Amino acid sequence: MIMVTGATGQLASRTLQELAERHLPALGGSRSPAEGQRLLDFDDATSLDLTGVSTLVLVSAGYAEDDQVITRHRTALDAAVRDGVSHMVYTSLTGDGDHLGFALAHRATEQLIKASGLGWTVLRNGLYAELFGALLTWTDDGVESAFGDGALAAVARADLAAAAAVVASDPTAHVGRTYDLVGEPITAAGIAESLGVTHRTMGLGEYRSRLLADDTLLPFQPPMLASIATGVRHGFLSTTGPDLARLLGRPLTDPLTVATDAAAAMRPLSTR
């Protein structure tokens, strides 16, 4: 049986949907499980029951500081070894993202998985097109960002979910493989053009100041978001690659359309 962690999240829920469409037995696990799902709380090792699971799709529990994320992943990995899981599929971060503020936990987890003795596949996911669009800020006369003229090889979340399902459905075909799953380069200016508005570039200092002043963000989030902005702005996240299209066996979903739709959804009523 296949289990997908973080089942109430967007990537995991889409992966479960993809597996269901392939008529494969799959189970979701979550700290707040829906009906038919299994309780999995990585902060409580006693809650982890992976019996009967042959392939575990470990969707990164990355919404925390590095030490907490790595501890959560180690707890899941220990349970997988204990309960006889044979293969782990881990949703990591694109190789271009090594400099990002949240890369360390991903790379540490990859090392733990490779040393575990389990079969493994690492999916180094590119940044979501949905995220890129949502990070544009609306103003009275258009949008603004700290991305400058830089491009991001953005990828639709649905494509990454489909790739995870492809690998989980036949893990022996992907043992020991690391895939870099990125899309096609898009820019903030391109999104603005699709929206029919202008794009203003702000400095990184201005952007960081805004992030630090936002009391809805957790302490680790301002440096994380600032690292994405400078990475895009200075051309470190635009590399393309064939892995995702090869896994899917079809063209990729257009990331510009996805990012534009995400930005449009954030538009205040007063500017429409």
C-alpha positions as a Markdown table, in Angstrom:
| # | Residue | x | y | z |
|---|---|---|---|---|
| 1 | Met | 0.0 | 0.0 | 0.0 |
| 2 | Ile | 1.1 | 3.6 | -0.7 |
| 3 | Met | 0.8 | 6.2 | 2.0 |
| 4 | Val | 1.1 | 10.0 | 1.4 |
| 5 | Thr | 1.9 | 12.2 | 4.4 |
| 6 | Gly | 0.5 | 15.7 | 5.0 |
| 7 | Ala | -2.7 | 14.5 | 3.4 |
| 8 | Thr | -4.7 | 17.6 | 4.1 |
| 9 | Gly | -2.1 | 19.8 | 2.3 |
| 10 | Gln | -2.5 | 20.8 | -1.3 |
| 11 | Leu | 0.4 | 18.8 | -2.8 |
| 12 | Ala | -0.4 | 15.6 | -0.8 |
| 13 | Ser | -4.1 | 15.8 | -1.5 |
| 14 | Arg | -3.5 | 16.2 | -5.2 |
| 15 | Thr | -1.1 | 13.3 | -5.1 |
| 16 | Leu | -3.7 | 11.1 | -3.5 |
| 17 | Gln | -6.2 | 12.2 | -6.1 |
| 18 | Glu | -3.7 | 11.2 | -8.9 |
| 19 | Leu | -3.2 | 7.8 | -7.3 |
| 20 | Ala | -7.0 | 7.3 | -7.0 |
| 21 | Glu | -7.4 | 8.0 | -10.7 |
| 22 | Arg | -4.8 | 5.3 | -11.4 |
| 23 | His | -6.9 | 2.9 | -9.2 |
| 24 | Leu | -4.0 | 2.3 | -6.8 |
| 25 | Pro | -4.5 | 1.6 | -3.1 |
| 26 | Ala | -3.3 | 4.7 | -1.3 |
| 27 | Leu | -3.9 | 6.1 | 2.2 |
| 28 | Gly | -3.4 | 9.6 | 3.5 |
| 29 | Gly | -1.7 | 10.4 | 6.8 |
| 30 | Ser | -2.1 | 13.6 | 8.7 |
| 31 | Arg | -1.9 | 15.1 | 12.2 |
| 32 | Ser | -5.6 | 16.1 | 11.6 |
| 33 | Pro | -6.8 | 13.1 | 9.5 |
| 34 | Ala | -10.0 | 13.2 | 7.5 |
| 35 | Glu | -12.3 | 10.2 | 7.4 |
| 36 | Gly | -10.5 | 7.2 | 6.1 |
| 37 | Gln | -7.0 | 8.6 | 6.7 |
| 38 | Arg | -4.5 | 7.6 | 9.4 |
| 39 | Leu | -3.2 | 9.8 | 12.2 |
| 40 | Leu | 0.4 | 10.8 | 11.7 |
| 41 | Asp | 1.9 | 13.5 | 13.9 |
| 42 | Phe | 5.6 | 13.8 | 13.3 |
| 43 | Asp | 5.9 | 15.7 | 16.6 |
| 44 | Asp | 4.6 | 12.6 | 18.5 |
| 45 | Ala | 6.5 | 9.5 | 17.5 |
| 46 | Thr | 4.0 | 7.3 | 19.4 |
| 47 | Ser | 1.3 | 8.3 | 16.9 |
| 48 | Leu | 3.2 | 6.9 | 13.8 |
| 49 | Asp | 1.9 | 3.6 | 12.5 |
| 50 | Leu | 3.2 | 2.7 | 9.1 |
| 51 | Thr | 2.3 | -1.0 | 9.2 |
| 52 | Gly | 1.1 | -2.3 | 5.9 |
| 53 | Val | 2.8 | 0.6 | 4.0 |
| 54 | Ser | 5.2 | -0.5 | 1.2 |
| 55 | Thr | 5.8 | 2.9 | -0.3 |
| 56 | Leu | 5.8 | 6.1 | 1.8 |
| 57 | Val | 5.5 | 9.5 | 0.0 |
| 58 | Leu | 7.0 | 11.8 | 2.5 |
| 59 | Val | 5.8 | 15.3 | 1.7 |
| 60 | Ser | 8.2 | 17.7 | 3.4 |
| 61 | Ala | 7.0 | 19.0 | 6.8 |
| 62 | Gly | 8.9 | 22.2 | 6.1 |
| 63 | Tyr | 6.6 | 24.7 | 7.8 |
| 64 | Ala | 9.0 | 25.3 | 10.7 |
| 65 | Glu | 12.6 | 26.0 | 11.7 |
| 66 | Asp | 15.3 | 23.6 | 10.3 |
| 67 | Asp | 15.8 | 21.7 | 13.6 |
| 68 | Gln | 12.1 | 21.0 | 14.0 |
| 69 | Val | 11.7 | 20.0 | 10.3 |
| 70 | Ile | 14.7 | 17.6 | 10.4 |
| 71 | Thr | 13.6 | 16.0 | 13.6 |
| 72 | Arg | 10.1 | 15.4 | 12.2 |
| 73 | His | 11.6 | 13.8 | 9.1 |
| 74 | Arg | 13.9 | 11.7 | 11.1 |
| 75 | Thr | 11.0 | 10.5 | 13.2 |
| 76 | Ala | 9.0 | 9.5 | 10.1 |
| 77 | Leu | 12.1 | 7.7 | 8.7 |
| 78 | Asp | 12.7 | 5.8 | 11.9 |
| 79 | Ala | 9.0 | 4.7 | 11.9 |
| 80 | Ala | 9.3 | 3.6 | 8.2 |
| 81 | Val | 12.4 | 1.5 | 9.0 |
| 82 | Arg | 10.7 | 0.0 | 12.1 |
| 83 | Asp | 7.4 | -0.9 | 10.3 |
| 84 | Gly | 8.9 | -2.4 | 7.2 |
| 85 | Val | 8.4 | 0.3 | 4.6 |
| 86 | Ser | 10.4 | -0.7 | 1.6 |
| 87 | His | 10.6 | 2.5 | -0.4 |
| 88 | Met | 10.4 | 6.2 | 0.4 |
| 89 | Val | 9.6 | 9.0 | -2.0 |
| 90 | Tyr | 10.7 | 12.4 | -0.7 |
| 91 | Thr | 9.5 | 15.8 | -2.0 |
| 92 | Ser | 12.6 | 17.9 | -1.8 |
| 93 | Leu | 13.8 | 21.2 | -3.3 |
| 94 | Thr | 15.2 | 21.8 | -6.7 |
| 95 | Gly | 19.0 | 21.7 | -7.0 |
| 96 | Asp | 19.0 | 25.3 | -8.0 |
| 97 | Gly | 17.6 | 26.1 | -4.6 |
| 98 | Asp | 20.7 | 25.2 | -2.5 |
| 99 | His | 21.2 | 28.9 | -1.5 |
| 100 | Leu | 17.6 | 29.3 | -0.3 |
| 101 | Gly | 16.8 | 29.9 | 3.3 |
| 102 | Phe | 14.9 | 26.6 | 3.6 |
| 103 | Ala | 17.3 | 24.3 | 1.6 |
| 104 | Leu | 19.3 | 22.9 | 4.5 |
| 105 | Ala | 16.4 | 20.8 | 6.0 |
| 106 | His | 15.8 | 19.3 | 2.6 |
| 107 | Arg | 19.4 | 18.4 | 2.0 |
| 108 | Ala | 19.8 | 17.0 | 5.5 |
| 109 | Thr | 16.7 | 14.9 | 5.0 |
| 110 | Glu | 18.0 | 13.5 | 1.7 |
| 111 | Gln | 21.1 | 12.4 | 3.5 |
| 112 | Leu | 19.1 | 10.7 | 6.2 |
| 113 | Ile | 17.0 | 8.8 | 3.7 |
| 114 | Lys | 20.0 | 7.7 | 1.6 |
| 115 | Ala | 21.6 | 6.3 | 4.8 |
| 116 | Ser | 18.5 | 4.5 | 6.0 |
| 117 | Gly | 18.8 | 1.3 | 4.0 |
| 118 | Leu | 15.4 | 1.9 | 2.4 |
| 119 | Gly | 14.8 | 2.1 | -1.3 |
| 120 | Trp | 14.4 | 5.8 | -2.1 |
| 121 | Thr | 13.6 | 8.4 | -4.8 |
| 122 | Val | 14.1 | 12.1 | -4.3 |
| 123 | Leu | 11.9 | 14.5 | -6.1 |
| 124 | Arg | 13.6 | 17.9 | -6.1 |
| 125 | Asn | 10.6 | 20.1 | -6.7 |
| 126 | Gly | 10.8 | 23.5 | -8.3 |
| 127 | Leu | 9.0 | 26.4 | -6.7 |
| 128 | Tyr | 5.3 | 26.5 | -7.3 |
| 129 | Ala | 3.9 | 28.8 | -10.0 |
| 130 | Glu | 1.0 | 29.4 | -7.6 |
| 131 | Leu | 3.5 | 30.7 | -5.0 |
| 132 | Phe | 5.2 | 33.0 | -7.5 |
| 133 | Gly | 1.9 | 34.6 | -8.5 |
| 134 | Ala | 0.7 | 34.9 | -4.9 |
| 135 | Leu | 3.9 | 36.7 | -3.9 |
| 136 | Leu | 3.2 | 39.7 | -6.1 |
| 137 | Thr | 1.7 | 42.6 | -4.2 |
| 138 | Trp | -1.2 | 44.6 | -5.6 |
| 139 | Thr | -1.1 | 48.4 | -5.7 |
| 140 | Asp | -3.6 | 50.9 | -7.0 |
| 141 | Asp | -2.1 | 50.8 | -10.5 |
| 142 | Gly | -0.6 | 47.3 | -10.9 |
| 143 | Val | 1.6 | 44.9 | -9.0 |
| 144 | Glu | 5.0 | 45.1 | -7.4 |
| 145 | Ser | 7.7 | 42.7 | -6.2 |
| 146 | Ala | 11.4 | 42.3 | -5.4 |
| 147 | Phe | 11.9 | 39.8 | -8.2 |
| 148 | Gly | 13.2 | 42.4 | -10.6 |
| 149 | Asp | 13.7 | 41.1 | -14.2 |
| 150 | Gly | 14.7 | 37.7 | -12.9 |
| 151 | Ala | 13.0 | 34.5 | -14.1 |
| 152 | Leu | 11.8 | 31.5 | -12.1 |
| 153 | Ala | 11.5 | 28.0 | -13.7 |
| 154 | Ala | 8.1 | 27.7 | -12.0 |
| 155 | Val | 6.1 | 24.6 | -12.0 |
| 156 | Ala | 2.4 | 23.9 | -11.4 |
| 157 | Arg | 1.6 | 22.0 | -8.2 |
| 158 | Ala | -0.6 | 19.6 | -10.1 |
| 159 | Asp | 2.3 | 18.5 | -12.3 |
| 160 | Leu | 4.4 | 17.8 | -9.2 |
| 161 | Ala | 1.6 | 15.8 | -7.7 |
| 162 | Ala | 1.3 | 13.8 | -10.9 |
| 163 | Ala | 5.0 | 13.1 | -10.9 |
| 164 | Ala | 4.9 | 11.9 | -7.3 |
| 165 | Ala | 2.0 | 9.5 | -8.2 |
| 166 | Val | 4.0 | 8.2 | -11.2 |
| 167 | Val | 7.0 | 7.3 | -9.0 |
| 168 | Ala | 4.9 | 5.9 | -6.2 |
| 169 | Ser | 3.0 | 3.7 | -8.5 |
| 170 | Asp | 6.1 | 1.9 | -9.7 |
| 171 | Pro | 8.9 | 2.7 | -7.2 |
| 172 | Thr | 11.3 | -0.1 | -8.4 |
| 173 | Ala | 11.6 | 1.7 | -11.7 |
| 174 | His | 12.9 | 4.8 | -9.8 |
| 175 | Val | 15.1 | 3.4 | -7.0 |
| 176 | Gly | 18.1 | 5.5 | -6.2 |
| 177 | Arg | 17.1 | 8.3 | -8.6 |
| 178 | Thr | 17.0 | 12.0 | -7.9 |
| 179 | Tyr | 14.8 | 14.0 | -10.3 |
| 180 | Asp | 14.9 | 17.8 | -10.7 |
| 181 | Leu | 11.3 | 18.8 | -11.4 |
| 182 | Val | 11.3 | 22.3 | -12.7 |
| 183 | Gly | 9.1 | 24.1 | -15.3 |
| 184 | Glu | 9.6 | 26.9 | -17.8 |
| 185 | Pro | 11.0 | 30.3 | -16.8 |
| 186 | Ile | 8.5 | 33.1 | -16.2 |
| 187 | Thr | 8.9 | 36.6 | -14.8 |
| 188 | Ala | 6.9 | 39.0 | -12.6 |
| 189 | Ala | 6.7 | 41.4 | -15.6 |
| 190 | Gly | 5.3 | 38.6 | -17.7 |
| 191 | Ile | 2.6 | 37.9 | -15.1 |
| 192 | Ala | 1.8 | 41.6 | -14.9 |
| 193 | Glu | 1.5 | 41.7 | -18.7 |
| 194 | Ser | -0.9 | 38.8 | -18.7 |
| 195 | Leu | -2.9 | 40.6 | -16.1 |
| 196 | Gly | -2.9 | 43.8 | -18.2 |
| 197 | Val | -1.2 | 45.9 | -15.5 |
| 198 | Thr | 2.2 | 47.3 | -14.8 |
| 199 | His | 4.9 | 45.8 | -12.6 |
| 200 | Arg | 7.1 | 47.9 | -10.2 |
| 201 | Thr | 10.4 | 46.5 | -8.9 |
| 202 | Met | 11.2 | 47.3 | -5.2 |
| 203 | Gly | 14.6 | 46.9 | -3.6 |
| 204 | Leu | 15.4 | 43.9 | -1.5 |
| 205 | Gly | 15.8 | 46.1 | 1.6 |
| 206 | Glu | 12.3 | 47.5 | 1.1 |
| 207 | Tyr | 10.9 | 44.0 | 0.7 |
| 208 | Arg | 12.7 | 42.7 | 3.8 |
| 209 | Ser | 11.4 | 45.6 | 5.9 |
| 210 | Arg | 7.9 | 44.9 | 4.8 |
| 211 | Leu | 8.3 | 41.2 | 5.7 |
| 212 | Leu | 9.7 | 42.0 | 9.1 |
| 213 | Ala | 6.8 | 44.4 | 9.8 |
| 214 | Asp | 4.2 | 41.8 | 8.9 |
| 215 | Asp | 3.1 | 40.3 | 12.2 |
| 216 | Thr | 1.2 | 37.5 | 10.5 |
| 217 | Leu | 4.6 | 35.9 | 9.5 |
| 218 | Leu | 6.4 | 33.4 | 11.7 |
| 219 | Pro | 10.1 | 34.3 | 12.6 |
| 220 | Phe | 11.6 | 32.0 | 10.0 |
| 221 | Gln | 9.4 | 33.2 | 7.1 |
| 222 | Pro | 10.9 | 36.7 | 6.3 |
| 223 | Pro | 14.4 | 35.4 | 5.6 |
| 224 | Met | 12.9 | 32.5 | 3.7 |
| 225 | Leu | 10.8 | 34.7 | 1.4 |
| 226 | Ala | 13.7 | 37.2 | 1.0 |
| 227 | Ser | 15.9 | 34.4 | -0.2 |
| 228 | Ile | 13.4 | 33.5 | -2.8 |
| 229 | Ala | 13.2 | 37.1 | -4.0 |
| 230 | Thr | 17.0 | 37.5 | -4.3 |
| 231 | Gly | 17.4 | 34.1 | -5.9 |
| 232 | Val | 14.9 | 34.9 | -8.6 |
| 233 | Arg | 16.1 | 38.4 | -9.0 |
| 234 | His | 19.7 | 37.4 | -9.6 |
| 235 | Gly | 19.1 | 34.5 | -11.9 |
| 236 | Phe | 19.7 | 31.5 | -9.7 |
| 237 | Leu | 16.3 | 29.8 | -10.1 |
| 238 | Ser | 15.7 | 29.8 | -13.8 |
| 239 | Thr | 17.4 | 26.5 | -14.9 |
| 240 | Thr | 15.1 | 24.2 | -16.9 |
| 241 | Gly | 15.4 | 20.4 | -17.3 |
| 242 | Pro | 13.7 | 17.4 | -18.9 |
| 243 | Asp | 12.9 | 15.2 | -15.8 |
| 244 | Leu | 9.4 | 16.4 | -15.2 |
| 245 | Ala | 8.1 | 16.1 | -18.7 |
| 246 | Arg | 9.7 | 12.7 | -19.0 |
| 247 | Leu | 8.1 | 11.4 | -15.9 |
| 248 | Leu | 4.7 | 12.7 | -16.9 |
| 249 | Gly | 4.9 | 11.7 | -20.5 |
| 250 | Arg | 3.1 | 14.9 | -21.6 |
| 251 | Pro | 3.8 | 18.6 | -21.9 |
| 252 | Leu | 3.9 | 20.6 | -18.7 |
| 253 | Thr | 1.0 | 22.8 | -17.5 |
| 254 | Asp | 1.8 | 26.4 | -18.5 |
| 255 | Pro | 3.3 | 28.0 | -15.4 |
| 256 | Leu | 2.5 | 31.5 | -16.6 |
| 257 | Thr | -1.2 | 30.8 | -16.7 |
| 258 | Val | -1.1 | 29.2 | -13.3 |
| 259 | Ala | 0.9 | 32.1 | -11.8 |
| 260 | Thr | -1.4 | 34.7 | -13.4 |
| 261 | Asp | -4.5 | 33.0 | -12.1 |
| 262 | Ala | -2.9 | 32.9 | -8.6 |
| 263 | Ala | -2.0 | 36.6 | -8.8 |
| 264 | Ala | -5.5 | 37.5 | -10.0 |
| 265 | Ala | -7.1 | 35.6 | -7.1 |
| 266 | Met | -5.1 | 37.9 | -4.7 |
| 267 | Arg | -6.3 | 41.1 | -6.3 |
| 268 | Pro | -8.3 | 43.3 | -3.9 |
| 269 | Leu | -11.8 | 44.2 | -4.9 |
| 270 | Ser | -10.9 | 47.9 | -4.8 |
| 271 | Thr | -8.4 | 47.5 | -7.8 |
| 272 | Arg | -10.7 | 45.5 | -10.0 |
